[in-house]
């Protein structure tokens, strides 16, 4: 019994220490930015030292054309709140090979980050509210349907249902790592 308890206690001690250290670090803001329009997600672009911000700017569930992607530099300076416009209610973001993938209510929107132009839109037929996105190291894209209890994948230029189950329990955030897809519900 002692053999099993020691690793658990040691792991618990490490977690508590990390939480206290993270809290101390997080209590002092490095920078802040104002002027965002109901931001939902952020994606850092290390190659360009900038952040992409999804601005819902209206209804979180309805297509209204008010949404945008904002651009912030690596120091926290707002470059352009409306870097890309004409979105509905953008939420999850993922960057892969100079393309920013955006979950936007019922479609996956793809933006070329060099030009700042929308280069593709993939409708998610039957979806309710697309939310989270993750891309694995091989470029396979996963998109969660928050209220539809589904996960879609982009396959052959089409968003297809990859998993459909009430057990997903409102899937929100996704993380693709190696052969696994982690789902935060």
C-alpha positions, 0 to 999 in steps of 0.5 A, a space after each residue: 500500500 505504501 508503494 502505491 501511495 507515495 507516487 500519488 502523494 508525490 504527484 499531488 505535491 508537485 501539482 499543488 506546487 505548480 498551481 501556486 507557482 502558476 498563480 503567482 506568475 499569472 497575478 502580474 499581467 505582462 500586457 493588456 489590450 482593449 478594443 476587442 469585440 467579444 473575443 473567444 479564442 486566440 492563436 499565436 503565430 510564432 513565425 510572425 510573432 503575432 496573435 489572431 483573435 476571434 471576435 464574436 461581436 454579436 450572437 454566439 449562435 446565429 449567422 450575422 456577419 458581425 464577426 471578425 479576426 483581429 490581429 495583435 503583435 507580440 507585444 500586445 499592441 492591437 494592429 487591426 481589430 478587423 483584420 478579416 471581416 465577414 464572419 458570423 460568430 468565429 470561435 476556435 482557431 488553429 494555425 497550420 502551414 500559413 493557414 488559419 482555420 476558424 470554426 464559424 457557426 456552421 462552417 470551417 473558414 480558412 484564411 491565408 495568413 500571408 494575404 489575410 484573405 479567406 481562401 476556403 469555406 467548408 460547410 458542416 451540414 447538420 451542425 449546430 454550433 462549431 466551436 473547437 479546432 485542433 490539427 494533428 501533426 499530419 495535418 488532420 483537422 478536427 472541429 467540435 460541434 458544441 451543441 450537436 455532440 459531434 466532431 467533424 474532420 476535413 476529408 477530401 475538401 468536405 467536412 464530414 462527421 468523424 464522431 457523433 455521440 451524446 456521450 461527447 457531452 457538448 464538446 468544446 475544446 479539442 487537442 490532437 496529439 499523436 494518435 489521440 484526440 482529447 476532448 474537453 466537454 
